[in-house]
Amino acid sequence: MGHNPRVLQRLLTPRARQRAGGPRAPLCLLGTALALLAVVCLPAPPLRVSFQPDRPPAGALPWLSVSGGRIVDGLGRTVLLRGFNDDALLQVGGQAAAPPLSAGDASLMRREGFDVVRLPISWSLLEPRPGDFSQAYLRRIRAAVDLCARDHLYVVLDMHTEDFGVAFGGSGAPAWLSVPGVPDLHLPFLPAAWQRHLSPAVNAALAYFWLEPSWQALYWDAWERVAAQFRRDSAVAGYDLYNEPHPLPVPPAIFETQILWPFYSQGIERISRVDPNHLFIVEGDLFGGLPTAVRPLSAPDLVYSTHLYAGSLLPPTYDGSSAPLEAELERGISEAAQLPAAYWAGELGISHQQGDAVSWARAEIALSNRHLTGWAWWEWDDPDDWGVRQGKGPPDQAWLRVLAQPFVAAAPGRLSELSYSVRTRTLEAEVRGARGGAPLVVSWPAYLGTPQVLSACARPELPYRPATGQLSLRLTGADCRLEIRA
């Protein structure tokens, strides 16, 4: 790894004339840290960002927004987003690119009832050289969004970061952005992931990013370029602003209240000037499964996201009890309410090689039904047994059927109950206060065959078509108890 000397020359120039830079000296880090400590004990008032959406007519999919702590569409229906992550556009160090998301992939997702793709994108590919934004990469993002939209799949764009950037074998920041003079230490007895996690160069760059406003400004510059491309596109559900932030070396709680939430507030304010029309998705602190300290943040269409890996990547070891999984989910929902924001799980997953993987996945889906939440599975195509696909081979249909369970994708009024029995293949749900005549949409995977609607308060609007993965129902009253069976 080498640091771009031209970047260092820009350090003393105004930000309008520079695109990136490292610190002038280690004292810069020390000074910033002391400034941070000076404000630790000061009150942390609520943050507020105000703007008005300016949405054009919707395209293939309705616009999404947040109302009453729920994600809703343009018809006022409660919407659950459930689907997959796909890293086809993600650059990870020097690794080979992942297989592209194909039209066949999107069609298969839709047939089996899924309605969203969380699409990690790379700052490193977007801005490969300081100030040089790649139009070719923006076109690749556009093509992926359009491909998903043709199969009525929403897209969440996720500016993905892990271990700061590609210079260290991770993802996120371009290679030209780093702290000079700090070694990227490699210890032979550590696995590759922990090499990156513990690298002094990685942690110095992360610390400088969180403590130096000019680096954060560069990040929001990149986001503005993306938002400008999609401000009129209703197939984009929203923007996941930063993947898995963690506090080190700043202590937890101080990191969140004094750095992370102001960072999000600044980003939403900047992006909303370019695009006020999409969901803004903010993530909690990823720090060993510990809770995130929440500083209230008021902004239109705000969604709070956590990643659910208890019993999968995080302790305790899964033993068939869903209690730790539910505690993790409930904590995320509680943190969302404190902001306040709607809740959505941007990642959850488990290796198929883990002996209890099916039980774990079904437990997580049952909990998401109980708590009426959406999620994106990590991931669609993964070489390490986490995905439905493994490169060029055929999809793992057995695993796909574990994940593809019926749910209510869009409900007029308020969805108050949801459950699915794998044994009896029966979906049950309760809707209250449905008014206005908008149809209720049930995700119904094609592999289950034609559904039977057993409730007198609902009737099919159109015959079920397996290729759509959805059943559209008209409710005959404001309140309805649904029962649908394969």
Residue pairs with C-beta under 8 A, 6 or more apart in sequence:
1 167
1 168
1 175
1 178
1 184
1 201
3 22
3 176
3 178
3 179
3 180
4 20
4 130
4 176
6 130
7 19
7 20
7 21
7 22
7 130
7 176
7 177
8 21
8 22
8 180
10 17
10 18
10 19
10 20
10 21
10 130
11 18
11 21
11 22
11 23
11 24
12 24
15 214
15 217
18 130
18 214
19 127
19 130
19 131
19 218
19 221
20 130
20 174
20 176
20 177
20 215
20 218
21 214
21 215
22 177
22 178
22 179
22 180
22 208
23 29
23 179
23 208
23 212
28 212
29 204
29 207
29 208
29 211
32 211
32 212
33 211
36 211
36 250
36 254
36 258
36 259
39 258
40 254
40 258
44 257
44 258
44 295
46 295
46 296
46 297
46 298
47 261
47 262
47 265
47 295
47 296
47 297
47 298
48 265
48 297
48 298
48 299
49 265
49 268
49 269
49 272
49 297
49 298
49 299
49 300
50 299
50 300
51 269
51 272
51 273
51 276
51 300
52 276
52 300
53 65
53 276
53 277
53 300
53 301
54 276
54 277
55 63
55 234
55 277
56 232
58 74
58 234
59 149
59 233
59 234
59 235
60 149
60 150
60 152
60 234
60 235
61 149
61 152
61 154
61 234
61 235
62 73
62 74
62 75
62 234
63 73
63 74
63 234
63 277
64 71
64 72
64 73
64 79
64 154
64 234
64 237
64 238
64 278
64 279
64 301
65 71
65 72
65 73
65 74
65 279
65 300
65 301
66 72
66 279
66 300
66 301
66 302
66 303
66 341
66 342
67 76
69 336
69 337
69 340
69 341
69 342
69 343
70 78
70 79
70 342
70 414
71 78
71 79
71 80
71 81
71 279
71 303
71 342
71 344
71 374
72 78
72 79
73 79
73 410
74 234
75 410
75 412
75 436
75 438
76 412
76 436
76 438
77 410
77 411
77 412
77 438
77 440
77 441
78 372
78 408
78 410
78 411
78 413
78 414
78 415
79 374
79 409
79 410
80 115
80 372
80 373
80 374
80 407
80 408
80 409
80 410
80 415
81 115
81 116
81 154
81 156
81 237
81 344
81 374
81 375
81 376
82 113
82 114
82 115
82 116
82 368
82 374
82 375
82 376
82 407
82 409
82 443
83 109
83 114
83 115
83 116
83 117
83 118
83 153
83 154
83 376
83 377
84 109
84 114
84 116
84 117
84 118
84 376
84 377
84 379
84 380
84 387
84 388
85 117
85 118
85 119
85 120
85 158
85 346
85 347
85 376
85 377
85 378
85 379
85 380
86 98
86 101
86 105
86 117
86 118
86 119
86 120
86 379
86 380
86 381
87 98
87 120
87 160
87 379
87 381
88 97
88 98
88 99
88 100
88 101
88 119
88 144
88 381
89 119
89 120
89 121
89 122
89 125
89 137
89 140
89 141
89 144
90 98
90 120
90 121
90 122
90 160
90 171
91 97
91 122
91 124
91 125
91 166
91 171
92 162
92 166
92 169
92 170
92 171
93 166
93 168
93 169
93 170
93 171
94 166
94 169
98 381
99 381
99 389
99 391
99 392
101 117
101 144
101 147
101 148
101 380
101 381
102 147
103 147
103 150
103 151
105 380
105 381
105 389
106 117
106 147
106 148
106 150
106 151
106 153
107 151
107 467
108 395
108 400
109 117
109 151
109 153
109 380
110 151
110 152
110 153
110 467
110 468
110 469
111 445
111 446
111 466
111 467
111 468
111 469
112 400
112 401
112 404
112 445
112 446
112 447
112 469
113 404
113 405
113 406
113 407
113 409
113 443
113 444
113 445
113 446
113 469
113 470
114 153
114 404
114 443
114 469
115 152
115 153
115 154
115 409
115 443
116 153
116 154
116 155
116 156
116 237
116 374
116 376
117 148
117 153
117 154
117 155
117 156
117 376
117 380
118 155
118 156
118 158
118 240
118 346
118 347
118 376
119 141
119 144
119 145
119 148
119 155
119 156
119 157
119 158
120 158
120 159
120 160
120 171
120 243
121 141
121 157
121 158
121 159
121 160
121 226
122 137
122 159
122 160
122 166
122 171
122 172
123 159
123 161
123 165
123 172
123 173
123 174
123 219
123 222
124 165
124 166
124 171
124 172
124 173
124 174
124 175
125 134
125 137
126 133
126 134
126 137
126 138
126 222
126 225
126 226
127 133
127 134
127 174
127 222
127 225
128 134
128 174
129 174
129 176
130 174
130 176
133 222
133 225
138 225
138 226
138 229
141 157
141 226
141 229
142 229
142 230
144 155
145 155
145 157
145 230
145 233
145 235
145 236
146 235
148 154
148 155
148 235
149 155
149 233
149 235
152 468
153 235
154 235
154 236
154 237
155 235
155 236
155 237
156 236
156 237
156 238
156 239
156 240
156 279
156 281
156 346
156 376
157 226
157 230
157 236
157 238
157 239
157 240
158 240
158 243
158 346
159 172
159 219
159 222
159 223
159 226
159 239
159 240
159 241
159 242
159 243
160 171
160 172
160 243
161 170
161 171
161 172
161 173
161 242
161 243
161 244
162 170
162 171
162 172
162 196
162 243
162 244
163 169
163 170
163 171
163 172
163 196
163 197
163 199
163 202
164 170
164 172
164 173
164 202
164 205
164 206
164 209
165 171
165 172
165 173
165 174
165 175
165 177
165 178
165 205
166 172
166 173
166 174
166 175
167 173
167 174
167 175
167 177
167 178
167 184
167 201
168 184
168 196
168 199
168 201
168 202
168 205
169 192
169 195
169 196
170 196
170 202
172 243
173 205
173 209
177 205
177 215
177 218
178 201
178 205
179 201
179 204
179 205
179 208
182 200
182 201
182 204
182 205
183 200
183 201
184 199
184 200
184 201
184 202
185 198
185 199
185 200
185 201
186 195
186 199
187 195
187 198
190 198
196 202
203 248
203 249
206 246
206 248
207 248
207 249
207 250
208 215
209 215
209 216
209 219
210 216
210 250
210 255
210 259
210 260
210 263
211 250
211 259
216 263
216 266
219 267
220 266
220 267
220 270
220 271
223 239
223 241
223 267
223 270
223 271
224 270
224 271
224 274
226 239
227 239
227 271
227 274
227 275
227 278
228 274
228 275
230 236
230 275
230 278
231 274
231 275
231 276
231 277
231 278
232 277
236 278
237 278
237 279
238 278
238 279
238 280
238 281
238 301
238 303
239 271
239 278
239 279
239 280
239 281
240 281
240 283
240 305
240 346
241 264
241 267
241 268
241 271
241 280
241 281
241 282
241 283
242 263
242 264
242 267
242 282
242 283
243 283
244 283
244 286
244 307
245 260
245 283
245 285
245 286
246 285
246 286
246 287
247 254
247 255
247 256
247 260
247 285
247 287
248 287
250 259
252 285
252 287
252 290
252 293
253 293
255 285
256 285
256 292
256 293
256 294
256 295
257 293
257 295
260 285
261 294
261 295
261 297
264 280
264 282
264 297
265 297
265 299
268 280
268 299
268 302
271 280
272 280
272 299
272 300
276 300
278 301
279 301
279 302
279 303
280 299
280 301
280 302
280 303
281 303
281 304
281 305
281 344
281 346
282 297
282 302
282 303
282 304
282 305
282 339
282 341
283 304
283 305
283 306
283 307
283 346
284 291
284 292
284 304
284 305
284 306
284 332
284 335
285 292
285 293
286 307
288 314
289 309
289 310
289 314
289 315
289 328
291 331
291 335
292 306
292 335
294 335
294 338
294 339
296 338
296 339
296 340
297 339
297 341
298 339
298 340
302 339
302 340
302 341
302 342
303 336
303 341
303 342
303 343
303 344
304 332
304 335
304 336
304 339
304 341
304 342
304 343
304 344
305 332
305 343
305 344
305 345
305 346
306 328
306 329
306 331
306 332
306 335
306 343
306 345
306 346
307 345
307 346
307 347
307 348
307 378
308 325
308 328
308 329
308 332
308 345
308 347
308 348
308 364
308 375
309 347
309 348
309 349
310 316
310 318
310 324
310 325
310 327
310 328
311 317
311 318
311 324
311 325
311 350
311 360
312 318
312 348
312 349
312 350
312 351
312 354
312 360
314 328
316 324
318 324
318 325
318 354
318 356
318 359
318 360
320 356
320 359
322 363
322 366
322 367
325 360
325 363
325 364
325 367
326 367
329 345
329 367
329 368
329 371
329 373
330 371
332 343
332 345
333 343
333 371
333 373
336 342
336 343
343 373
344 373
344 374
344 375
345 368
345 373
345 374
345 375
345 376
346 375
346 376
347 375
347 376
347 377
347 378
348 364
348 375
348 376
348 377
348 378
349 377
349 378
349 379
349 386
350 357
350 360
350 361
350 386
351 357
351 384
351 385
351 386
352 385
352 386
352 396
352 399
353 385
354 360
358 402
361 402
361 403
362 402
362 422
364 375
365 403
365 405
365 420
366 419
366 420
368 374
368 375
369 407
369 418
369 419
369 420
370 418
370 419
372 415
372 416
372 418
377 403
378 386
379 386
379 387
380 387
380 388
380 389
381 387
381 388
381 389
381 390
381 391
382 389
382 390
383 390
383 391
387 396
388 395
388 396
388 399
388 400
388 403
389 395
389 396
390 396
397 447
401 445
401 447
404 445
404 447
405 420
405 422
405 445
406 420
406 427
406 442
406 443
406 444
406 445
406 448
406 451
406 484
407 418
407 420
407 427
407 442
407 443
408 415
408 418
408 427
408 429
408 431
408 440
408 441
408 442
408 443
408 482
409 441
409 442
409 443
409 470
410 438
410 439
410 440
410 441
411 429
411 431
411 434
411 440
411 441
412 431
412 434
412 435
412 436
412 437
412 438
412 439
412 440
412 475
413 431
413 432
413 433
413 434
413 435
413 478
413 479
414 431
414 432
414 433
415 429
415 430
415 431
416 430
416 431
416 432
417 428
417 429
417 430
418 427
418 428
418 429
418 430
419 427
419 428
419 429
420 426
420 427
420 428
421 428
424 485
425 448
425 485
425 486
426 483
426 484
426 485
426 486
427 442
427 444
427 451
427 482
427 483
427 484
427 485
428 481
428 482
428 483
428 484
429 481
429 482
430 479
430 480
430 481
430 482
431 440
431 475
431 479
431 480
431 482
432 478
432 479
433 478
433 479
434 440
434 475
434 477
434 478
434 479
434 480
435 478
437 474
439 461
439 472
439 473
439 474
440 458
440 472
440 473
440 474
440 475
440 480
440 482
441 470
441 471
441 472
441 473
442 451
442 470
442 471
442 472
442 473
442 482
442 484
443 469
443 470
444 451
444 464
444 469
444 470
444 471
444 484
445 469
446 466
446 467
446 469
448 486
449 466
449 486
450 464
451 464
451 471
451 484
451 485
451 486
452 484
452 485
452 486
453 459
453 460
453 471
453 473
453 482
453 483
453 484
454 483
454 484
454 485
455 480
455 481
455 482
455 483
455 484
456 476
457 475
457 476
457 477
457 479
457 480
457 481
457 482
458 473
458 474
458 475
458 476
458 480
458 482
459 473
459 474
459 476
460 471
460 472
460 473
460 474
461 472
461 473
461 474
462 472
464 471
471 484
473 482
